[in-house]
Amino acid sequence: MTQPTQRQLRGPQGIGPVVEGEAIVSRQGFNARYDLDRVKGVFSRPDHDHFGASPTGKIYVFSTPKGGIATSWALLDLRTRDLAPLGLVC
């Protein structure tokens, strides 16, 4: 089994508090409304590279946002049920 690589990501300040945690990285774009099962908090699109995994409490690093404003309310919905990622890096 491959050992996880530890790296520190730095960039311009985003919105919200500073966070530290495990990151999951995807080469795919992301839309919380269509890529996540908001009831279970897992990636639900079968062709997603993290299908079945959960970004809950992790920093999710992805290549590009997809879709529109629906991701905002989907993330808020996840947050109200403690299923949201710790942070998002695009």
C-alpha positions as CSV (number, residue, x, y, z in Angstrom):
1,M,0.0,0.0,0.0
2,T,1.3,3.5,-0.9
3,Q,2.0,5.8,2.0
4,P,0.3,9.2,1.8
5,T,2.4,12.1,0.8
6,Q,2.6,15.1,3.1
7,R,2.7,18.5,1.4
8,Q,1.8,22.0,2.5
9,L,-0.3,24.0,0.2
10,R,0.1,27.8,0.3
11,G,-1.8,30.4,-1.7
12,P,-3.6,33.7,-1.4
13,Q,-5.9,34.0,1.6
14,G,-9.4,32.7,1.0
15,I,-12.6,33.2,2.9
16,G,-13.0,31.7,6.3
17,P,-10.7,30.5,9.1
18,V,-7.3,28.9,8.6
19,V,-7.7,25.1,8.6
20,E,-5.3,22.2,8.7
21,G,-6.3,18.7,7.8
22,E,-6.1,15.8,5.5
23,A,-6.5,16.7,1.8
24,I,-8.1,14.7,-0.9
25,V,-7.1,15.6,-4.5
26,S,-9.1,15.3,-7.7
27,R,-8.2,16.1,-11.3
28,Q,-11.9,16.5,-12.0
29,G,-14.1,19.6,-11.6
30,F,-16.5,19.8,-8.7
31,N,-20.2,20.6,-8.1
32,A,-21.6,19.8,-4.7
33,R,-25.1,19.5,-6.0
34,Y,-24.3,16.9,-8.6
35,D,-21.2,15.2,-7.4
36,L,-22.2,14.5,-3.8
37,D,-25.0,12.6,-2.1
38,R,-26.0,15.3,0.4
39,V,-27.8,12.8,2.7
40,K,-24.8,10.4,3.0
41,G,-22.0,13.0,2.4
42,V,-20.2,10.9,-0.2
43,F,-19.2,11.3,-3.8
44,S,-22.1,9.8,-5.7
45,R,-21.3,10.2,-9.4
46,P,-20.1,6.8,-10.5
47,D,-17.4,8.2,-12.8
48,H,-15.9,10.5,-10.1
49,D,-12.4,9.6,-9.1
50,H,-13.5,9.5,-5.4
51,F,-16.8,7.7,-5.9
52,G,-18.0,6.4,-2.6
53,A,-15.5,8.3,-0.5
54,S,-16.4,11.2,1.8
55,P,-14.9,14.7,1.8
56,T,-16.4,15.3,5.2
57,G,-13.8,17.0,7.5
58,K,-11.2,17.0,4.8
59,I,-9.7,19.7,2.5
60,Y,-10.9,18.9,-1.0
61,V,-8.6,20.0,-3.7
62,F,-10.0,20.0,-7.2
63,S,-9.2,21.4,-10.7
64,T,-12.2,23.6,-11.5
65,P,-15.6,24.5,-10.2
66,K,-18.6,23.2,-12.2
67,G,-22.1,24.6,-12.4
68,G,-23.6,27.6,-10.8
69,I,-25.0,28.8,-7.5
70,A,-26.5,25.5,-6.6
71,T,-23.2,24.4,-5.1
72,S,-23.5,27.1,-2.5
73,W,-26.8,25.9,-1.1
74,A,-25.7,22.2,-1.4
75,L,-22.6,23.0,0.7
76,L,-24.7,24.9,3.2
77,D,-27.0,21.9,3.4
78,L,-24.0,19.6,4.1
79,R,-22.7,22.0,6.7
80,T,-25.9,22.1,8.6
81,R,-25.6,18.3,9.0
82,D,-21.9,18.2,9.8
83,L,-21.1,16.5,6.4
84,A,-19.2,19.4,4.7
85,P,-15.6,19.4,3.7
86,L,-13.2,21.3,6.0
87,G,-12.1,23.4,3.1
88,L,-12.1,23.7,-0.7
89,V,-9.1,24.6,-2.8
90,C,-9.7,25.1,-6.5
